[in-house]
Amino acid sequence: MSAAVVAAVLGGLTTPAQAAAPGRPAVSEARTAALLAAALRARADAPAPGAPITSLARLSSDADRQLVEDYAEFDEEEEVREAARKALESTDPNAIRDFLERGEAEARKRAQDRRDAADAENRRRIEDLRGTGGPYFNAEVERVLKGTARDRADFLAFGAEIARQRDKSTEENERKRAEELRKRVEMLATSGGPEVQRAARIALATDDDKAIAEFLEKGYEIAARKDADERAAREKEQKEALEAAERLRKLADDTARAARARAKLIAVHGNAVRALKNASNAMSLSAAASREADRMLSADQAGKRLSDYTEVKKDAARQVGLADTAAKQAQVAAGQARVQADILVETGLTYGVQWSQIASGIAAAADAAHRAAQTARHAVDATAADAAGLNAANKAELHAKQAEAWRTNAQEHAKAAAAMARQAEAQAKIAADAAAKGRQARIDAEQAEKDAWEHAQKTRDARVVAQNQAKIAAEQRLIAERERGLAAAARATAERQQATAAEARTRADAEGRTASTKRAEAQQAAINASAARDRAATQEGIAAQADEKARGEETKARQAREDATTAERENDAQQARLRATEAVEAAARGTDGSEAARAAADAARADAATAR
């Protein structure tokens, strides 16, 4: 049925319908006509009943071929690509479908068998490599044996060589470092401290790189600590020696100062002794003058005459003056002696302080001699007065005064003599002590000189050791700097090698990911192709069923057309249009225009219901 016929039918039926339902707009009829026309156009494009479904079959065939071409070009398995190419090159029309249904799975099984066999061979080859390389190589062997087939294939392809190169580089670096460590230990064996040298020689004697490295890691620190302790002990001894030298220097200064003080003390002691001697002489001469006056008095008493006592009195007065001068000189000497004695006390070298005490005693004795001289002068004066009063009435009184003066003179002389005797005894004792202390001082001085020389020798030895240690420290600093440079270079080399290995690993991972992606894409394409193939088969079945239904609906359409003609004759416009619509729907059912025809039929039914 053509679109023109349907339009004519619908056009002829429109006027009665509008007459039956004047209130319904004409848009509904126009829409229905348009839907029916679209359904008829879709039906016209469908194959004629009983003809082959060429377009759908062609579409399915093209899709299958494109899928097989993708397998032949992009699949990661060589067996799948080869089978796909053979299917494409085959003249058998069923070759492509056979490949998609069975050939692909068979090719993949062959590929899997090949991969399993290759992985078994790879595993056997890798197991043969166990324990044949360095630490890193052996660790990689164990890792890939526990890993995937891809890991084992990559290891045999490039990983083994990378691992061997890394072990070789590590071994070379360790060899160079062992040489540097040996040179360092050899230098320590000649320039280190005593303990360091001994431990270094022991490590070198083993001729073992591990023993040398262990010495530098642990033994050197222990030996250096012992040397440091020994050096600290020597420094302590040196400090003590310096302190002792300082004490000796101070002692020497104090000794020199004390010696000068003793020299001055002895000098002023001599001055005091001379003053005492002068005072003693003046006392003796004044006593002689008093005795001379007494003798003259006795002569006057016997001769009944009066002698001249002027010279005797002058002589006594002169001796008193001399005694006074000597006593003052003794006092000055005693004061000077006390000053020097204070110096001795200040220095702590009190040997000789007794001379100050002796000087003070001498001053007291000189003063006693001065007083005795004065007493003798008074006796001379009393004697002269007694002589002048020989003929006087108070003769007895004058004589009594003379006797008193003589008694006093005798007492003063006795006191002065006792004081001088005590001072003489004290001087004798001090002189003996001074002699003994002088001998001890000489012995102490000799011992101090010996100690000073010993401390000086220790100081010189400590200075030499300190200079050697400073030299060793400088050499160690240079060695440490060189070692630091070598370590930095080794670290840079290791970092470069690590970066190279990381780049290789990254490239391998990227290639693995790319291969995995391609494999996943191919698998997804295979899945999509299989799904498309299933959908195509389903659509073919649906199309066949639709074709059968279409043939049945043709019969219904012819009957509907006849009914429509009858309805038209009976002036039942709405029923006729409904049947025509149903006929169109039946004719279009199972085709691309079935939905449009069904919509037109629904619209016609609605119009028919409205017309009733």
C-alpha positions in Angstrom: 0.0 0.0 0.0 1.5 3.3 -1.1 1.5 6.6 0.9 -0.7 8.2 -1.8 -3.4 5.6 -1.4 -3.4 6.0 2.4 -3.5 9.7 2.1 -6.4 9.4 -0.3 -8.2 7.1 1.9 -7.6 9.3 4.9 -8.5 12.4 2.9 -11.8 10.8 1.8 -12.7 9.9 5.3 -11.9 13.2 6.8 -15.0 15.0 5.8 -17.5 12.6 7.4 -15.5 12.5 10.5 -15.5 16.2 10.8 -19.2 16.2 10.2 -19.7 13.7 12.9 -17.5 15.6 15.4 -17.6 19.3 14.4 -15.9 20.4 17.6 -12.6 18.3 17.2 -9.8 20.2 15.5 -8.4 19.2 12.2 -4.9 18.8 13.6 -5.6 15.3 14.9 -6.5 14.1 11.4 -3.5 15.7 9.9 -1.2 14.2 12.6 -2.7 10.8 12.0 -2.2 11.1 8.3 1.5 12.1 8.8 2.1 9.1 11.2 0.6 6.7 8.7 2.6 8.1 5.9 5.8 7.7 7.9 4.9 4.1 8.7 4.3 3.4 5.1 7.6 4.9 4.0 9.4 2.7 6.6 7.6 -0.3 5.3 8.4 0.6 1.7 12.1 0.5 2.6 11.8 -3.0 4.1 12.5 -6.0 1.9 9.6 -7.5 0.1 8.0 -10.6 1.6 9.9 -13.7 0.9 13.1 -11.9 -0.2 16.6 -12.5 1.5 17.6 -10.0 4.4 20.6 -8.7 2.6 21.1 -5.4 4.4 21.2 -6.9 7.9 23.3 -9.8 6.8 25.7 -7.4 5.0 25.9 -5.2 8.2 26.7 -8.3 10.3 29.3 -9.5 7.8 31.0 -6.1 7.7 31.2 -5.9 11.5 32.6 -9.4 11.7 35.3 -8.7 9.1 36.3 -5.4 10.8 36.6 -7.2 14.1 38.8 -9.9 12.6 40.9 -7.2 11.0 41.4 -5.7 14.4 42.5 -9.1 15.8 44.9 -9.5 12.9 46.5 -6.1 13.4 46.4 -5.3 17.1 46.0 -8.5 19.2 49.1 -9.2 21.3 49.1 -12.9 20.7 50.9 -14.0 17.5 48.7 -17.1 17.2 45.5 -15.0 17.3 46.9 -12.6 14.7 48.0 -15.4 12.4 44.6 -17.2 12.7 42.8 -13.9 12.0 44.9 -13.2 8.9 44.2 -16.7 7.6 40.5 -16.2 8.1 40.6 -12.9 6.2 42.6 -14.5 3.4 40.4 -17.6 3.1 37.9 -17.9 0.3 35.5 -19.8 2.5 32.5 -17.6 3.2 32.2 -19.1 6.7 35.9 -18.7 7.6 35.4 -15.4 9.5 32.4 -16.7 11.4 34.3 -19.9 12.2 37.2 -17.8 13.5 35.0 -15.8 15.7 33.1 -18.8 17.0 36.0 -21.3 17.5 39.3 -20.1 15.9 40.0 -17.2 18.3 39.6 -19.4 21.4 41.7 -22.1 19.8 44.4 -19.6 18.9 44.4 -18.1 22.4 44.7 -21.6 23.9 47.7 -22.3 21.7 49.2 -18.9 22.8 48.6 -19.7 26.4 50.2 -23.1 26.0 53.1 -21.4 24.3 53.4 -18.9 27.1 53.2 -21.6 29.8 55.9 -23.6 28.0 58.0 -20.4 27.7 57.5 -19.5 31.3 58.4 -23.1 32.4 61.6 -22.8 30.3 62.3 -19.3 31.8 61.8 -20.6 35.3 64.2 -23.5 34.6 66.8 -21.1 33.3 66.4 -18.7 36.2 66.6 -21.5 38.8 69.9 -22.5 37.2 71.1 -19.0 37.9 70.6 -19.3 41.7 73.6 -18.3 43.7 75.7 -17.5 40.6 75.9 -13.7 41.0 76.3 -11.0 43.6 73.9 -10.2 46.4 71.6 -8.0 44.3 71.6 -10.5 41.4 70.7 -13.4 43.8 68.0 -11.4 45.5 66.5 -10.5 42.0 66.6 -14.3 41.1 64.6 -15.1 44.2 62.2 -12.2 43.6 61.3 -13.1 40.0 60.9 -16.8 40.9 58.2 -15.8 43.3 56.8 -13.2 40.8 54.8 -13.4 37.6 55.7 -14.8 34.2 56.2 -11.3 33.0 58.7 -10.7 35.7 60.6 -13.8 34.7 60.6 -12.8 31.0 61.7 -9.3 31.8 64.5 -10.6 34.0 65.9 -12.8 31.3 65.4 -10.0 28.7 67.2 -7.2 30.6 66.8 -7.5 34.4 69.6 -10.0 34.8 72.1 -7.8 33.0 71.0 -4.8 35.1 71.4 -6.8 38.3 74.9 -8.0 37.2 76.0 -4.5 36.3 74.7 -3.2 39.7 76.6 -6.0 41.5 79.7 -5.3 39.5 79.4 -1.5 40.2 78.9 -2.3 43.9 81.8 -4.7 44.0 84.1 -2.1 42.2 83.0 0.6 44.7 83.6 -1.7 47.6 87.1 -2.6 46.2 88.0 1.1 45.9 86.7 1.9 49.3 88.6 -1.1 50.8 91.8 0.3 49.2 91.1 3.8 50.7 90.4 2.2 54.1 93.6 0.2 53.9 95.6 3.3 53.0 94.0 5.2 55.9 94.8 2.4 58.4 98.4 2.2 57.0 98.7 5.9 57.7 97.2 5.5 61.2 99.7 2.7 61.9 102.6 5.2 61.4 101.2 8.5 62.6 98.5 7.7 65.1 98.7 7.5 68.9 100.4 4.5 70.5 97.1 2.5 71.0 95.9 3.5 67.5 99.1 2.4 65.9 99.1 -0.9 67.8 95.5 -1.7 66.8 96.0 -0.5 63.2 99.0 -2.9 62.8 97.0 -5.8 64.2 94.2 -5.0 61.7 96.7 -4.8 58.8 98.3 -8.1 59.8 95.1 -9.9 59.2 95.1 -8.8 55.5 91.3 -8.9 55.7 89.2 -6.0 54.3 86.4 -6.8 56.8 88.8 -6.7 59.7 90.2 -3.4 58.5 86.7 -1.9 58.1 85.7 -3.2 61.5 88.8 -1.5 63.0 87.8 1.8 61.5 84.2 1.3 62.6 84.8 0.2 66.1 88.5 -0.5 67.0 89.7 2.9 66.0 87.3 4.7 68.3 88.3 2.5 71.3 92.0 2.9 70.6 91.6 6.7 70.0 89.7 6.9 73.4 92.6 5.2 75.1 95.1 7.6 73.5 92.8 10.4 74.5 92.8 9.2 78.1 96.6 8.9 78.0 96.9 12.3 76.5 94.6 13.7 79.1 96.7 12.1 81.8 99.8 13.6 80.3 98.1 17.0 80.0 97.2 16.7 83.6 100.8 15.9 84.5 101.9 18.8 82.4 99.5 21.1 84.1 100.7 19.9 87.5 104.2 20.3 86.3 103.5 23.9 85.2 101.8 24.5 88.5 104.8 23.0 90.4 107.1 25.2 88.3 105.0 28.2 89.1 105.2 27.3 92.8 108.9 26.8 92.4 109.3 30.1 90.7 107.3 31.8 93.5 109.3 29.9 96.0 112.5 31.0 94.3 111.3 34.6 94.3 110.3 34.3 98.0 113.6 32.6 98.7 115.5 35.3 97.1 113.4 37.9 98.9 113.9 36.0 102.2 117.6 35.7 101.6 117.9 39.5 101.1 115.8 40.0 104.2 118.0 37.6 106.1 121.1 39.4 104.8 119.7 42.7 106.0 118.6 41.1 109.2 122.1 39.8 109.8 123.5 43.2 109.0 121.3 45.1 111.4 122.0 42.3 113.9 125.7 43.1 113.5 124.8 46.8 114.0 122.9 45.9 117.1 125.8 43.9 118.4 128.3 46.7 117.8 125.9 49.1 119.5 125.6 46.7 122.4 129.4 46.5 122.5 129.7 50.3 122.5 127.1 50.5 125.2 128.9 47.8 127.2 132.2 49.6 126.8 130.7 52.9 127.9 129.1 51.1 130.9 132.5 49.6 131.8 134.3 52.9 131.4 131.7 54.7 133.4 132.1 52.0 136.1 135.8 52.5 136.0 135.3 56.3 136.4 133.1 55.6 139.4 135.8 53.4 140.9 138.4 56.0 140.1 136.3 58.5 142.0 135.9 56.1 144.9 139.7 55.6 145.0 140.2 59.3 145.0 137.8 59.7 147.8 139.7 57.1 149.8 142.9 58.9 149.2 141.3 62.2 150.3 140.0 60.6 153.4 143.5 59.3 154.3 145.4 62.5 153.4 143.0 64.9 154.8 142.9 66.7 151.5 140.4 67.3 148.7 141.1 66.1 145.1 139.7 67.5 141.9 136.9 65.3 140.6 136.2 67.4 137.5 137.9 65.1 135.0 136.4 62.0 136.5 133.0 63.5 136.3 133.6 64.6 132.6 134.7 61.1 131.8 131.6 59.6 133.4 129.4 62.1 131.5 131.1 61.3 128.2 130.6 57.5 128.7 127.0 58.1 129.5 126.6 60.0 126.2 128.3 57.1 124.4 126.1 54.6 126.1 123.0 56.6 125.2 124.1 56.8 121.5 124.8 53.1 121.4 121.4 52.3 123.0 119.7 54.4 120.4 121.6 52.7 117.6 120.6 49.3 119.1 116.9 50.4 119.1 117.2 51.4 115.4 118.8 48.1 114.5 116.0 46.3 116.4 113.4 48.2 114.4 115.1 47.3 111.1 115.4 43.7 112.2 111.6 43.6 112.9 110.9 44.9 109.3 113.0 42.1 107.8 111.5 39.6 110.1 108.0 40.6 108.8 109.3 39.9 105.3 110.3 36.4 106.3 106.9 35.8 107.9 105.2 37.1 104.7 107.2 34.7 102.5 106.6 31.8 104.8 110.3 31.2 105.1 110.6 32.0 108.8 114.1 30.7 109.2 116.1 33.7 110.7 113.2 35.4 112.4 115.0 34.7 115.7 117.6 37.3 114.8 115.0 39.9 115.1 114.2 38.8 118.6 117.9 38.8 119.4 118.2 42.4 118.0 115.3 43.4 120.3 117.1 41.7 123.2 120.4 43.5 122.3 118.5 46.8 122.2 117.2 46.0 125.7 120.7 45.1 126.9 122.1 48.3 125.4 119.5 50.3 127.2 120.4 48.5 130.4 124.0 49.4 129.8 123.0 53.0 129.2 121.2 53.0 132.5 124.1 51.4 134.3 126.4 54.1 132.8 124.0 56.7 134.1 124.1 55.0 137.5 127.9 55.0 137.5 127.8 58.7 136.7 125.5 59.3 139.6 127.9 57.3 141.8 130.8 59.6 140.6 128.7 62.6 141.5 127.9 61.2 144.9 131.6 60.4 145.5 132.6 63.9 144.6 130.0 65.3 146.9 131.2 63.0 149.7 134.7 64.2 149.1 133.6 67.8 149.2 131.9 67.2 152.6 134.7 65.5 154.4 134.9 68.4 156.9 131.2 69.0 156.9 128.8 68.3 159.6 126.7 66.1 157.2 129.6 63.9 156.4 127.7 60.8 157.5 124.7 61.7 155.4 126.9 62.3 152.3 128.7 59.1 152.8 125.3 57.3 153.1 124.3 58.8 149.8 127.5 57.7 148.2 126.9 54.2 149.5 123.4 54.2 148.1 124.7 55.4 144.8 127.2 52.6 144.7 124.7 50.0 145.6 122.4 51.2 142.8 125.4 51.3 140.5 126.2 47.7 141.4 122.7 46.6 140.9 122.4 48.2 137.5 125.7 46.7 136.4 124.5 43.4 137.6 121.3 43.7 135.6 123.1 44.8 132.5 125.5 41.9 132.9 122.7 39.5 133.3 120.9 40.9 130.2 124.1 40.6 128.2 124.6 37.1 129.4 121.1 36.1 128.4 121.5 37.7 125.0 124.8 35.9 124.6 123.2 32.6 125.4 120.3 33.3 123.1 122.7 34.2 120.3 124.6 31.0 120.8 121.4 28.9 120.6 120.2 30.8 117.6 123.5 30.4 115.9 123.4 26.6 116.5 119.8 26.5 115.1 120.8 28.7 112.2 123.7 26.3 111.4 121.3 23.3 111.4 118.6 25.0 109.4 121.2 26.2 107.0 122.3 22.7 106.3 118.6 21.6 105.9 118.0 24.6 103.7 120.9 23.6 101.5 119.5 20.1 101.2 116.0 21.4 100.5 117.4 23.7 97.8 119.2 20.9 96.2 116.1 18.7 96.2 114.0 21.6 94.8 116.5 22.1 92.0 116.3 18.4 91.2 112.5 18.5 91.2 112.5 21.6 89.0 114.7 19.8 86.5 112.4 16.8 86.5 109.3 19.0 86.0 111.1 20.9 83.2 111.9 17.5 81.5 108.3 16.4 81.8 107.1 19.8 80.5 109.4 19.4 77.5 108.2 15.9 76.8 104.6 16.9 77.2 105.1 19.8 74.7 106.7 17.3 72.2 103.8 14.9 72.6 101.3 17.8 72.2 103.0 18.9 69.0 103.0 15.3 67.6 99.3 15.0 68.5 98.5 18.3 66.8 100.3 17.0 63.7 98.4 13.8 63.8 95.1 15.7 64.3 95.9 17.8 61.2 96.6 14.6 59.2 93.5 13.0 60.4 91.5 16.0 59.4 92.9 15.8 55.9 92.1 12.1 55.8 88.6 12.8 57.0 88.1 15.5 54.3 89.4 13.1 51.6 87.1 10.4 52.9 84.2 12.8 52.9 85.0 13.6 49.3 85.2 10.0 48.3 82.0 9.2 50.1 80.3 12.1 48.3 81.5 10.8 44.9 80.4 7.2 45.8 77.1 8.5 46.9 76.7 10.5 43.6 77.7 7.4 41.6 75.2 5.3 43.5 72.5 7.9 43.0 73.2 8.0 39.3 73.1 4.2 39.1 69.9 4.2 41.1 68.4 6.8 38.8 69.4 4.7 35.8 67.9 1.6 37.3 64.8 3.5 38.2 64.5 4.8 34.6 64.9 1.3 33.3 62.3 0.0 35.7 60.0 2.8 34.8 60.4 2.0 31.1 59.8 -1.6 31.7 56.7 -0.9 33.8 55.4 1.5 31.2 55.9 -1.1 28.5 54.2 -3.7 30.7 51.3 -1.3 31.3 51.1 -0.6 27.5 51.1 -4.3 26.7 48.5 -4.9 29.4 46.4 -2.1 28.0 46.6 -3.5 24.5 45.8 -6.9 25.8 42.8 -5.6 27.7 41.7 -3.6 24.7 41.9 -6.7 22.5 40.1 -8.7 25.0 37.4 -6.1 25.3 37.2 -5.9 21.5 36.8 -9.7 21.4 34.1 -9.5 24.1 32.3 -6.6 22.2 32.6 -8.6 18.9 31.1 -11.7 20.5 28.3 -9.6 22.0 27.7 -7.9 18.7 27.7 -11.3 17.0 25.1 -12.5 19.5 23.0 -9.4 19.1 23.2 -9.8 15.3 22.0 -13.4 15.5 19.2 -12.3 17.8 18.2 -9.5 15.4 18.2 -12.0 12.5 15.8 -14.2 14.4 13.6 -11.2 15.3 13.7 -10.1 11.7 12.6 -13.6 10.5 9.7 -13.6 13.0 8.8 -10.1 12.0 8.7 -11.2 8.4 6.4 -14.1 9.2 4.2 -11.7 11.2 4.2 -9.2 8.3 2.9 -11.9 5.9 0.1 -12.6 8.3 -0.6 -9.0 8.7 -0.8 -8.6 4.9 -3.7 -10.9 5.0 -5.3 -8.9 7.8 -4.6 -5.7 5.9 -6.4 -7.0 2.8 -9.3 -7.9 5.0 -9.2 -4.5 6.6 -9.2 -2.8 3.3 -12.3 -4.8 2.3 -13.9 -3.9 5.6 -13.0 -0.3 5.1 -14.7 -0.3 1.7 -17.8 -1.8 3.2 -17.7 0.7 6.0 -17.3 3.5 3.5 -20.3 2.3 1.7 -22.2 2.3 5.0 -21.1 5.9 5.6 -19.2 4.8 8.7 -16.2 7.1 8.1 -14.7 6.7 11.5 -14.7 2.9 11.5 -13.4 2.9 8.0 -10.5 5.1 9.0 -9.8 3.0 12.1 -9.6 -0.1 10.0 -7.4 1.6 7.5 -5.1 2.6 10.2 -5.1 -0.9 11.7 -4.3 -2.1 8.2 -1.4 0.2 7.9 -0.3 -0.7 11.4 -0.5 -4.4 10.5 1.4 -3.8 7.3 4.1 -1.9 9.1 4.4 -4.3 12.1 7.8 -5.8 12.4 9.4 -2.9 10.4 11.1 0.3 11.4 7.8 2.2 10.9 5.8 0.0 13.3 5.9 2.6 16.1 4.6 5.3 13.9 1.8 3.1 12.5 0.8 2.1 16.0 0.7 5.8 17.1 -1.5 6.5 14.1 -3.8 3.6 14.9 -4.1 4.8 18.5 -5.0 8.3 17.2 -7.6 6.8 14.9 -9.2 4.8 17.7 -9.4 7.9 19.8 -11.1 9.8 17.0 -13.5 6.9 16.5 -14.4 6.9 20.1 -15.0 10.6 20.0 -17.1 10.2 16.9 -19.4 7.7 18.7 
